[in-house]
Amino acid sequence: MVTVNTVEVRRAKIVVVGAGPAGGACSLVLARSRRAEVVLVDKSRYPRVKVCGSGLSPHALRVLEQLELRGMLAPEHLHMAGITARGPSGRQVHLRGAKGAWVVPRVVLDHAIVRAARTAGAELREGTKVTALLRDGAGQACGVGTSQGEIEADLVICANGSPSRFEVDPTPRRGIRTIMGWWRGVRLPAPDEGVMIWDARLEGYYAWAFPEPRGVVNIGLTIPDDGAHAKRLRVLFRELLDEYFGAALTHAEPIGKWMGHPATVTTRVGRAIAEPRAVWCGEAARLVCPGTVEGIGFALQSGMLAAQHVLGFDPRTGLSAIRRARYRSSVARHMLPRFWAGEALHRLMRSGRARTLAAGVFDPQWLSEHAAWLVGESRAR
Ligand SMILES: Cc1cc2nc3c(=O)[nH]c(=O)nc-3n(C[C@H](O)[C@H](O)[C@H](O)COP(=O)(O)OP(=O)(O)OC[C@H]3O[C@@H](n4cnc5c(N)ncnc54)[C@H](O)[C@@H]3O)c2cc1C
């Protein structure tokens, strides 16, 4: 039992669906508080591979620090000091930020967060697929149906990524298609530099190559769902690999199969991310930056914010309207400015006219350096 405003309230039972960065961070903060019983459910077994570039921006690294996880991950990272960025016209710029980014393979990152949440007291149920968000007669969430039976809950946190099967947001989804692979022995321009290529066929999105620890490089592409080439993803990927990475891949050895997973981006935070007994965070709430497709930092941050805003709620009544509004507004305040800037980057890269106009007004190197703010760099050089 805990005391809230001198009233004795029993400990809430919170089920977190999905043990990616959003669900892991949320479970960790809840479990550390010892004010709730936390059950973290994932269909996979850990450690598990995740289709992702695994790039942790300076913004994501700040959130990992707030979660007191950065130190633990330090031995597992590759420091990506810069990016060689190539625009649709073929012009190339080098971006070396003041802080740089980390690459921590998701198989390592997600497992580390889940381990920390378990150590703090969360119960992990792996290999358990959630099939339904259960609702009571009044329409409020009251637990989940899973492949292993039902789990009752006072509150359900939906952190099950994209596309979320429990989403209640009625607005149309903006999907990004992706495909990627891993190689060993790739000759990048510099071992600590990534590559990003805004090819016109990717319609405002990009192909990338990010160096991982232990000599591995991941290479992939992102393209809007409605892009003319989005339906020929594998063929397009092969073309781009040959055109841009042919020399770099000459002596490289592929690791495993190419994989893809849709991402969902947004420029708004809807009312539908919080109900009295259900909260959405991470990509299940569409919290991925348009333009950059950066989602790990926003997943960690929204998981952390969700936990902070539900802590101490009264399990008899659910989340009050004020708690729900505070969660929504803190997510919006922390994320929307970057999402809007990401959308501007996407539009600039998609439209030749907009680029010509921008190039007439701004120096491209200046523009690229200021775009680094998007990923949390305070200053680029
Ligand atoms: C190809 C690609 C490359 C990317 N590269 C980057 C990058 O370099 N940097 C970056 O910041 N972002 C990147 N992103 C975005 C980033 O991967 C996501 O935004 C991030 O993983 C979202 O975290 P999450 O915790 O919300 O969801 P997820 O990481 O997707 O985790 C959701 C979890 O829920 C589980 N789950 C799903 N459904 C169920 C169910 N029914 N029952 C039980 N469990 C379930 C899944 O197994 C998974 O473990 C990339 C995305 C893609 C597709």
PDBQT file of the ligand as one rigid body, heavy atoms in Angstrom, charges set to zero:
ROOT
HETATM    1  C1  LIG A 401      15.186  -0.019 -40.741  1.00  0.00    +0.000 C 
HETATM    2  C2  LIG A 401      15.051   0.946 -39.602  1.00  0.00    +0.000 A 
HETATM    3  C3  LIG A 401      16.170   1.649 -39.181  1.00  0.00    +0.000 A 
HETATM    4  C4  LIG A 401      16.079   2.518 -38.088  1.00  0.00    +0.000 A 
HETATM    5  N1  LIG A 401      17.215   3.152 -37.669  1.00  0.00    +0.000 NA
HETATM    6  C5  LIG A 401      17.153   3.943 -36.581  1.00  0.00    +0.000 A 
HETATM    7  C6  LIG A 401      18.341   4.536 -36.069  1.00  0.00    +0.000 A 
HETATM    8  O1  LIG A 401      19.454   4.314 -36.561  1.00  0.00    +0.000 OA
HETATM    9  N2  LIG A 401      18.223   5.353 -34.986  1.00  0.00    +0.000 N 
HETATM   10  C7  LIG A 401      17.012   5.603 -34.389  1.00  0.00    +0.000 A 
HETATM   11  O2  LIG A 401      16.960   6.375 -33.422  1.00  0.00    +0.000 OA
HETATM   12  N3  LIG A 401      15.887   5.035 -34.859  1.00  0.00    +0.000 NA
HETATM   13  C8  LIG A 401      15.914   4.195 -35.911  1.00  0.00    +0.000 A 
HETATM   14  N4  LIG A 401      14.789   3.581 -36.358  1.00  0.00    +0.000 N 
HETATM   15  C9  LIG A 401      13.529   3.762 -35.595  1.00  0.00    +0.000 C 
HETATM   16  C10 LIG A 401      13.547   2.891 -34.344  1.00  0.00    +0.000 C 
HETATM   17  O3  LIG A 401      13.939   1.570 -34.679  1.00  0.00    +0.000 OA
HETATM   18  C11 LIG A 401      12.165   2.821 -33.681  1.00  0.00    +0.000 C 
HETATM   19  O4  LIG A 401      11.582   4.086 -33.662  1.00  0.00    +0.000 OA
HETATM   20  C12 LIG A 401      12.287   2.287 -32.265  1.00  0.00    +0.000 C 
HETATM   21  O5  LIG A 401      12.672   0.932 -32.281  1.00  0.00    +0.000 OA
HETATM   22  C13 LIG A 401      10.946   2.409 -31.535  1.00  0.00    +0.000 C 
HETATM   23  O6  LIG A 401      11.071   1.822 -30.259  1.00  0.00    +0.000 OA
HETATM   24  P1  LIG A 401       9.795   1.202 -29.536  1.00  0.00    +0.000 P 
HETATM   25  O7  LIG A 401      10.265   0.705 -28.222  1.00  0.00    +0.000 OA
HETATM   26  O8  LIG A 401       8.693   2.164 -29.583  1.00  0.00    +0.000 OA
HETATM   27  O9  LIG A 401       9.336  -0.013 -30.448  1.00  0.00    +0.000 OA
HETATM   28  P2  LIG A 401      10.147  -1.315 -30.891  1.00  0.00    +0.000 P 
HETATM   29  O10 LIG A 401      11.604  -1.100 -30.780  1.00  0.00    +0.000 OA
HETATM   30  O11 LIG A 401       9.586  -1.708 -32.194  1.00  0.00    +0.000 OA
HETATM   31  O12 LIG A 401       9.757  -2.397 -29.790  1.00  0.00    +0.000 OA
HETATM   32  C14 LIG A 401       8.463  -2.930 -29.749  1.00  0.00    +0.000 C 
HETATM   33  C15 LIG A 401       8.527  -4.268 -29.038  1.00  0.00    +0.000 C 
HETATM   34  O13 LIG A 401       7.177  -4.755 -28.939  1.00  0.00    +0.000 OA
HETATM   35  C16 LIG A 401       7.174  -6.137 -29.203  1.00  0.00    +0.000 C 
HETATM   36  N5  LIG A 401       5.831  -6.462 -29.698  1.00  0.00    +0.000 N 
HETATM   37  C17 LIG A 401       5.234  -6.010 -30.825  1.00  0.00    +0.000 A 
HETATM   38  N6  LIG A 401       3.986  -6.517 -30.932  1.00  0.00    +0.000 NA
HETATM   39  C18 LIG A 401       3.801  -7.302 -29.847  1.00  0.00    +0.000 A 
HETATM   40  C19 LIG A 401       2.735  -8.107 -29.389  1.00  0.00    +0.000 A 
HETATM   41  N7  LIG A 401       1.591  -8.195 -30.076  1.00  0.00    +0.000 N 
HETATM   42  N8  LIG A 401       2.886  -8.802 -28.240  1.00  0.00    +0.000 NA
HETATM   43  C20 LIG A 401       4.052  -8.718 -27.526  1.00  0.00    +0.000 A 
HETATM   44  N9  LIG A 401       5.102  -7.975 -27.915  1.00  0.00    +0.000 NA
HETATM   45  C21 LIG A 401       4.982  -7.275 -29.054  1.00  0.00    +0.000 A 
HETATM   46  C22 LIG A 401       8.259  -6.345 -30.246  1.00  0.00    +0.000 C 
HETATM   47  O14 LIG A 401       8.751  -7.668 -30.196  1.00  0.00    +0.000 OA
HETATM   48  C23 LIG A 401       9.318  -5.317 -29.794  1.00  0.00    +0.000 C 
HETATM   49  O15 LIG A 401      10.269  -5.900 -28.927  1.00  0.00    +0.000 OA
HETATM   50  C24 LIG A 401      14.838   2.716 -37.441  1.00  0.00    +0.000 A 
HETATM   51  C25 LIG A 401      13.698   2.016 -37.878  1.00  0.00    +0.000 A 
HETATM   52  C26 LIG A 401      13.807   1.130 -38.937  1.00  0.00    +0.000 A 
HETATM   53  C27 LIG A 401      12.591   0.359 -39.359  1.00  0.00    +0.000 C 
ENDROOT
TORSDOF 0
